[in-house]
Amino acid sequence: MTTPASIATAAPGARPHRVTVLVRDGVMPLELGAVHQLFGTARGPGGERLYEVRTCAAVPGRVRSDADFALDVPHGPEALVDADTVVVPASHALDDTGAPDEEGVAPGQSSLAELLGQVRPDARIASICTGAFALARAGLLDGRRATTHWMSAERFRRAFPAVELDPDVLFTEDGRVFTSAGEAAGIDLCLHLIRSDHGAAVANDVARRTVVPPFRDGGQAQFVDAPVPEPAGDHTGTARSWALEHLDEPLSLDRLARQSSMSTRTFTRRFRREVGLSPGEWLLQQRLLRARDLLERSDLPVDAVAGRAGFGTGASLRQHFARALGVSPAAYRATFGPGPRHQNVTQVVPRVP
């Protein structure tokens, strides 16, 4: 089970949150660029930048990418010391045997463990794709829940048995440590961090600017090669779309299954395979997202928000908010709702299912 981690939202006039990307030889440019684009696009109510993004390496200077060009990295390990969030993208560097080299550092350079050991104890650390190997090799994932690209899951599990690997999700959160699956899942994780820091409205604005969905349901299990393809049209997507239009109503498993013309048993099995969550877990996730959006964008009373999001009563909404986010709906609205925002208050990052 993950543990919520507390972070403080930026007070007016405070410096931007510092995000440092640690790159190694063989870095994938798409992953590096996504971090800069997403965090660099986030703006506060006055148009101010909310994040400062820097790139560093074990030694500043030339770093090979896995494309036909190199990067000129301006910063060394000193950029890790004062970072608020450190992101480690994947590396496609090869060792002398031609096998993937998760270290990705040249002889004589500091090891990944030494580099990541310079990160402040209260800073967040995140990986994208097989960047999880770097975190695991540095001992940061022992006893924690983590994920990586599904094609590397078995190799990861053999190499790091002390890590609680979940290969079916898009990203994980365990305390201050975050991991994501493939390259695109790194986008999902970055948006989750922005949403946790500054609310859904800011994250949605970033998503619109970069033309990506603000939230993808499901996990990477839906992208894994299946030995036998599913028959055309035999899926649960229709039920999910219908449910999003009826979140304010009681939605039983029977009602959802009927939308896909399936038995409840078949629907439950296929839903989990396609989405990576049970129908109940997914429904709670969507209702929480709806409630958060209403708290941010409207002045509806908490009981009315609860009704529109499908929680029925304000008491039920408060219970689920406390369990998932660690704060009350009123406290969430005080931080992210209409009116003065970005006060010097503490926001609790919600757990990822």
Residue pairs with C-beta under 8 A, 6 or more apart in sequence:
1 351
2 145
2 172
2 173
2 174
2 175
2 351
2 352
3 174
3 175
3 351
4 325
4 326
4 348
4 349
4 350
4 351
5 124
5 173
5 175
5 176
5 348
5 349
6 346
6 347
6 348
6 349
7 124
7 196
7 197
7 346
7 347
7 349
8 344
8 345
8 346
8 347
9 197
9 198
9 335
9 342
9 343
9 344
9 345
9 346
9 347
10 16
10 17
10 44
10 50
10 342
11 342
11 343
11 344
12 342
14 344
15 52
16 48
16 49
16 50
16 51
16 52
17 50
17 51
17 52
17 84
17 85
17 197
18 51
18 52
18 54
18 82
18 83
18 84
18 85
19 35
19 39
19 51
19 52
19 53
19 54
19 83
19 84
19 85
19 86
19 87
20 53
20 54
20 55
20 56
20 75
20 79
20 80
20 83
20 85
20 86
20 87
21 32
21 35
21 36
21 53
21 54
21 55
21 56
21 86
21 87
21 88
21 89
22 56
22 57
22 80
22 86
22 87
22 88
22 115
22 116
23 32
23 55
23 56
23 57
23 63
23 71
23 73
23 89
23 91
24 57
24 58
24 63
24 91
24 93
24 103
24 104
24 105
24 134
25 63
25 64
25 91
25 93
25 104
25 105
25 106
26 64
26 65
26 66
26 91
26 92
26 93
26 94
26 101
26 104
27 63
27 64
27 65
27 66
27 71
27 89
27 90
27 91
27 92
27 104
28 65
28 66
28 89
28 90
28 91
28 92
28 129
28 183
29 65
29 66
29 67
29 69
29 71
30 183
31 89
31 90
31 128
31 129
31 131
31 183
31 186
32 55
32 71
32 89
34 128
34 183
34 186
34 187
34 190
35 53
35 87
35 89
35 128
35 186
35 190
36 53
36 55
37 210
38 187
38 190
38 191
38 194
38 206
38 210
39 50
39 51
39 53
39 190
39 194
40 49
40 51
40 53
41 205
41 206
41 209
41 210
42 49
42 50
42 51
42 194
42 198
42 202
42 203
42 205
42 206
43 49
43 50
43 202
43 205
44 50
44 198
44 202
44 341
44 342
45 341
45 342
50 194
50 197
50 198
50 202
54 74
54 75
54 79
54 83
55 71
55 73
55 74
55 75
55 79
56 73
56 75
56 76
56 77
56 78
56 79
56 80
57 63
57 73
57 75
57 76
58 76
58 77
58 105
58 106
58 109
58 110
58 115
59 76
59 106
59 109
60 73
60 74
60 75
60 76
61 72
61 73
62 70
62 71
62 72
62 73
63 70
63 71
63 73
64 70
64 71
64 93
65 71
66 91
66 92
77 110
77 115
77 118
80 86
80 115
80 116
80 118
80 119
81 118
81 119
81 120
82 120
83 119
83 120
83 123
84 123
84 124
85 123
85 124
85 125
85 126
85 193
86 116
86 119
86 123
86 124
86 125
86 126
87 126
87 127
87 128
87 131
87 190
88 116
88 125
88 126
88 127
88 128
88 131
88 134
88 135
89 127
89 128
89 129
89 131
89 186
90 128
90 129
90 130
90 131
90 149
90 183
91 101
91 102
91 104
91 130
91 131
91 134
92 100
93 100
93 101
93 103
93 104
94 100
94 101
95 101
100 130
102 130
102 133
102 134
102 137
103 111
103 112
103 134
103 137
104 112
104 134
105 111
105 112
105 115
112 134
112 137
112 138
113 137
113 138
113 139
115 138
116 125
116 134
116 135
116 138
116 140
117 138
119 125
122 176
123 176
124 176
124 177
124 178
124 193
125 135
125 140
125 176
125 177
125 178
126 177
126 178
126 179
126 180
126 189
126 193
127 134
127 135
127 148
127 178
127 179
127 180
128 180
128 183
128 185
128 186
128 189
129 148
129 149
129 180
129 181
129 182
129 183
129 185
129 186
130 148
130 149
130 152
130 156
131 179
132 141
132 146
132 147
132 148
132 156
132 179
133 148
133 152
133 156
133 159
133 160
135 141
135 146
135 177
135 179
136 142
136 146
136 156
136 159
136 160
136 163
137 160
140 177
141 160
141 162
141 163
141 177
141 179
142 160
142 162
142 163
143 162
143 163
143 164
144 163
144 164
144 174
144 175
144 177
145 164
145 166
145 172
145 174
146 163
146 164
146 165
146 166
146 172
146 174
146 177
146 179
147 165
147 166
147 167
147 168
147 169
147 170
147 171
147 172
147 179
147 180
147 181
147 220
148 156
148 165
148 167
148 179
148 181
149 181
149 182
149 220
150 167
150 181
150 182
150 220
150 221
150 223
150 224
153 165
153 167
156 163
156 165
157 163
157 165
166 172
167 181
167 220
167 221
168 219
168 220
168 221
168 276
169 181
169 219
169 220
169 276
169 352
169 353
170 180
170 181
170 185
170 188
170 189
170 216
170 218
170 219
170 220
170 276
171 178
171 179
171 180
171 181
171 185
171 188
171 189
171 192
171 352
172 178
172 179
172 180
172 352
173 192
173 349
173 351
173 352
178 189
178 192
178 193
179 189
180 186
180 188
180 189
181 219
181 220
182 220
182 223
185 220
187 210
187 212
188 215
188 216
191 203
191 206
191 207
191 212
191 214
191 215
192 203
192 352
194 202
194 203
194 206
195 202
195 203
195 214
196 347
196 349
196 350
197 347
198 336
198 342
199 292
199 296
199 335
199 336
199 341
200 214
200 289
200 292
200 293
200 296
200 336
201 296
201 297
201 336
203 214
204 214
206 214
207 213
207 214
208 214
215 289
217 240
217 275
217 277
217 282
217 285
217 286
218 274
218 275
218 276
218 277
218 282
219 275
219 276
219 277
220 276
221 273
221 274
221 276
222 273
222 274
222 275
222 276
230 270
234 270
235 260
235 270
235 274
236 256
236 260
236 262
236 267
236 270
236 271
236 274
236 275
237 274
238 259
238 260
239 256
239 257
239 259
239 260
239 267
239 271
240 275
240 282
242 256
242 259
243 251
243 256
243 259
243 283
243 286
244 286
247 283
247 286
247 287
247 290
247 308
247 309
247 310
248 307
248 308
248 309
248 310
249 310
250 310
251 283
251 310
253 264
253 267
253 268
253 279
253 280
254 264
256 267
256 271
256 279
257 263
257 264
257 266
257 267
257 268
260 267
260 270
262 270
267 279
268 278
268 279
271 277
271 278
271 279
271 282
272 278
275 282
277 285
277 353
281 353
283 310
284 320
284 324
285 353
287 309
287 310
287 311
287 320
288 309
288 320
288 321
288 324
288 325
288 350
290 308
290 309
290 310
291 305
291 306
291 309
291 311
291 317
291 321
291 329
292 332
292 336
294 300
294 305
294 308
294 309
295 305
295 329
295 332
295 333
295 336
295 337
296 333
296 336
296 337
296 338
297 338
298 305
298 338
299 337
299 338
300 308
301 314
302 314
302 317
302 318
302 329
302 330
303 313
303 314
305 314
305 317
305 329
306 312
306 313
306 314
306 316
306 317
309 317
311 317
311 320
314 329
317 329
318 328
318 329
321 327
321 328
321 329
321 332
322 328
324 350
324 351
325 332
325 348
325 350
326 348
326 350
327 335
327 347
327 348
331 345
334 343
334 345
335 341
335 343
335 345
335 347
